[in-house]
Amino acid sequence: MQVEDPSNKDLFQRWLYNFSTYRRNKLPPSKPESVQPVSIPEARNLIYGALTLVSQLSSLCQSLEKNKEEGPSWDRDYEKAKDIKGDLAKRIKELEKPGFIECVKLKLGRIRKKRLRGQRRRQVSEEEKEAAERVAEREAEIDSWRMRCVQQVEEKKKERELKAAADSVLGEVRRKQADTKKMLDMLKSLEKLRKLRKEAAARKGVSPPPSADETFKNHISRLRRLVHKRVALYDAEERALRVILEGEQEEERQREKDKRLKKQREKFFQKQRELDSVLFGDDEPLPSLHPHQPFRQYYLQAEHSVVSLVQIRHKWDQFLAPPDHPDASSIPRGWVLPMPPSSEIWATALTQAE
C-alpha cells in the first residue's frame, strides 16, 4: 500500500485509528483502589476531627474577613487557615475514598444487629428469670401449704396417740385399782375364814394360842397398809391422767369454739360485703359503657379528686352542732337501720312491697 496516494492515505489513517481504538478497548479495566479496613473509633475520630477543623476554619475565616488590613496577625491567621485547610483536605480525601462510608455503615449495622441480639437475649433471659421466679414462688407456696397440711396431720396423729396412750394408762391404772380392791376383799375374806375356823375349833375344844392371833393380825394389818398405799398411788395417777385428758378436751373444745367463731366472722363479713355490694355496687371495675358506671363515679369521686372530697366534707360539716345543743347528735358509727313498722297496716304494706 503506497501512502503517497491520497485515497490510500485516508484508508491507512482510518485503519490506524480503528486499531488503536480496538487495543484501547481490549485493555483490562483498572482495578478500583482497595479500601483499607477502618474501625468505628477511627472513623469517629476522623469525622469529629474534620468537624473540629471545619469549625476552626470557619472562625478563622470570620476573623480574616473582619481584619481586612494585612499585618503580622493576619498573616499568622492566614497561614494557620492554610494548614487547617490542608489537614481538612486530607481528612476529606480519606472520607471520600470509595467504599469508606459503605464499610462504616456495614460495621455500624453489624454492631446494631449485635446489640439488638444482645438486648433480645437479655430480654429473653429476664423473661425466663421472671418465669422461673414465679414458678419458684408458686412451688414455695405449694410446699408451704403441703407442710402446713402435713403438720396438721402430724399434730392430729400425736393427739390421737397421746389420747390413746392416756386411755391405755388410765385403763391400766383402773385395772390395778380393781386388783387392789380384790386384794382388800380377799383380806376381809381371810379374816372371816379365820374367825369361822377359830369358832369351829373352839366348839371342838381346841383354841389357838394368843400369839397366833397377834401374828395373824400383824400380817393382815401390814398387807392392808401396803394395799392402801397402792390404792393412794393409783388414785393419784388416775387424777393426773384425768387432768391431762380434761386439758386435751378443753383444748379440743377451745379449737371447736375458735372454728365456730371464725365461721361466724366469715359469715358476718360475707353478709357485710353483700350489703356493701347492694348499696354501693361491687368493688370490681365496671366496663366503660356499663349503665352503673356514672353512679359508681359519682359515689367514688372523693377518692379521685381533692376538690370533690372538700365539697363533700363541707356538706357534712354543715350538719355539725355543738355537743350541748338539745338537737345535736353524733355521726352514727354503723348502719342506720329502719325503725320497725308503727302499725299493722304499715307492716302489711312493707310485706307486700317485699
MOJOHU-V477779 format. One record per residue. N is the residue number from 1. RES is the residue in one letter. BURIAL is + if it has 9 or more other C-alpha atoms within 8 Angstrom, else -. Layout:
BEGIN
n = <N & N>
res = <RES & RES>
burial = <BURIAL & BURIAL>
END
This chain:
BEGIN
n = <1 & 2 & 3 & 4 & 5 & 6 & 7 & 8 & 9 & 10 & 11 & 12 & 13 & 14 & 15 & 16 & 17 & 18 & 19 & 20 & 21 & 22 & 23 & 24 & 25 & 26 & 27 & 28 & 29 & 30 & 31 & 32 & 33 & 34 & 35 & 36 & 37 & 38 & 39 & 40 & 41 & 42 & 43 & 44 & 45 & 46 & 47 & 48 & 49 & 50 & 51 & 52 & 53 & 54 & 55 & 56 & 57 & 58 & 59 & 60 & 61 & 62 & 63 & 64 & 65 & 66 & 67 & 68 & 69 & 70 & 71 & 72 & 73 & 74 & 75 & 76 & 77 & 78 & 79 & 80 & 81 & 82 & 83 & 84 & 85 & 86 & 87 & 88 & 89 & 90 & 91 & 92 & 93 & 94 & 95 & 96 & 97 & 98 & 99 & 100 & 101 & 102 & 103 & 104 & 105 & 106 & 107 & 108 & 109 & 110 & 111 & 112 & 113 & 114 & 115 & 116 & 117 & 118 & 119 & 120 & 121 & 122 & 123 & 124 & 125 & 126 & 127 & 128 & 129 & 130 & 131 & 132 & 133 & 134 & 135 & 136 & 137 & 138 & 139 & 140 & 141 & 142 & 143 & 144 & 145 & 146 & 147 & 148 & 149 & 150 & 151 & 152 & 153 & 154 & 155 & 156 & 157 & 158 & 159 & 160 & 161 & 162 & 163 & 164 & 165 & 166 & 167 & 168 & 169 & 170 & 171 & 172 & 173 & 174 & 175 & 176 & 177 & 178 & 179 & 180 & 181 & 182 & 183 & 184 & 185 & 186 & 187 & 188 & 189 & 190 & 191 & 192 & 193 & 194 & 195 & 196 & 197 & 198 & 199 & 200 & 201 & 202 & 203 & 204 & 205 & 206 & 207 & 208 & 209 & 210 & 211 & 212 & 213 & 214 & 215 & 216 & 217 & 218 & 219 & 220 & 221 & 222 & 223 & 224 & 225 & 226 & 227 & 228 & 229 & 230 & 231 & 232 & 233 & 234 & 235 & 236 & 237 & 238 & 239 & 240 & 241 & 242 & 243 & 244 & 245 & 246 & 247 & 248 & 249 & 250 & 251 & 252 & 253 & 254 & 255 & 256 & 257 & 258 & 259 & 260 & 261 & 262 & 263 & 264 & 265 & 266 & 267 & 268 & 269 & 270 & 271 & 272 & 273 & 274 & 275 & 276 & 277 & 278 & 279 & 280 & 281 & 282 & 283 & 284 & 285 & 286 & 287 & 288 & 289 & 290 & 291 & 292 & 293 & 294 & 295 & 296 & 297 & 298 & 299 & 300 & 301 & 302 & 303 & 304 & 305 & 306 & 307 & 308 & 309 & 310 & 311 & 312 & 313 & 314 & 315 & 316 & 317 & 318 & 319 & 320 & 321 & 322 & 323 & 324 & 325 & 326 & 327 & 328 & 329 & 330 & 331 & 332 & 333 & 334 & 335 & 336 & 337 & 338 & 339 & 340 & 341 & 342 & 343 & 344 & 345 & 346 & 347 & 348 & 349 & 350 & 351 & 352 & 353 & 354>
res = <M & Q & V & E & D & P & S & N & K & D & L & F & Q & R & W & L & Y & N & F & S & T & Y & R & R & N & K & L & P & P & S & K & P & E & S & V & Q & P & V & S & I & P & E & A & R & N & L & I & Y & G & A & L & T & L & V & S & Q & L & S & S & L & C & Q & S & L & E & K & N & K & E & E & G & P & S & W & D & R & D & Y & E & K & A & K & D & I & K & G & D & L & A & K & R & I & K & E & L & E & K & P & G & F & I & E & C & V & K & L & K & L & G & R & I & R & K & K & R & L & R & G & Q & R & R & R & Q & V & S & E & E & E & K & E & A & A & E & R & V & A & E & R & E & A & E & I & D & S & W & R & M & R & C & V & Q & Q & V & E & E & K & K & K & E & R & E & L & K & A & A & A & D & S & V & L & G & E & V & R & R & K & Q & A & D & T & K & K & M & L & D & M & L & K & S & L & E & K & L & R & K & L & R & K & E & A & A & A & R & K & G & V & S & P & P & P & S & A & D & E & T & F & K & N & H & I & S & R & L & R & R & L & V & H & K & R & V & A & L & Y & D & A & E & E & R & A & L & R & V & I & L & E & G & E & Q & E & E & E & R & Q & R & E & K & D & K & R & L & K & K & Q & R & E & K & F & F & Q & K & Q & R & E & L & D & S & V & L & F & G & D & D & E & P & L & P & S & L & H & P & H & Q & P & F & R & Q & Y & Y & L & Q & A & E & H & S & V & V & S & L & V & Q & I & R & H & K & W & D & Q & F & L & A & P & P & D & H & P & D & A & S & S & I & P & R & G & W & V & L & P & M & P & P & S & S & E & I & W & A & T & A & L & T & Q & A & E>
burial = <- & - & - & - & - & - & - & + & + & - & - & + & - & - & - & - & - & - & - & - & - & - & - & - & - & - & - & - & - & - & - & - & - & - & - & - & - & - & - & + & - & - & + & - & - & + & + & - & - & + & - & - & + & + & - & + & + & - & - & + & + & - & - & + & - & - & - & - & - & - & - & - & - & + & + & - & + & + & - & - & + & - & - & + & + & - & + & + & - & - & + & + & - & - & + & - & - & - & - & + & + & - & + & + & - & - & + & + & - & - & - & - & - & - & - & - & - & - & - & - & - & - & - & - & - & - & - & - & - & - & - & - & - & - & - & - & - & - & - & - & - & - & - & - & - & - & - & - & - & - & - & - & - & - & - & - & - & - & - & - & - & - & + & - & - & + & - & - & + & + & - & - & + & + & - & + & + & - & - & + & - & - & + & + & - & - & + & - & - & - & - & - & - & - & - & - & - & + & - & - & + & + & - & - & - & - & - & - & - & - & - & - & + & - & - & - & - & - & - & + & - & - & - & + & - & - & + & - & - & + & + & - & - & + & + & - & + & + & - & - & + & - & - & - & + & - & - & - & - & - & - & - & - & - & - & - & - & - & - & - & - & - & - & - & - & - & - & - & - & - & - & - & - & - & - & + & + & - & - & - & - & - & - & - & - & - & - & - & - & - & - & - & + & - & - & + & - & - & - & - & + & + & - & - & - & - & - & + & + & - & - & + & - & - & - & - & - & - & - & - & - & - & - & - & - & - & - & + & - & - & - & - & - & - & - & - & - & - & - & - & - & - & - & - & - & + & + & - & - & - & - & - & - & ->
END
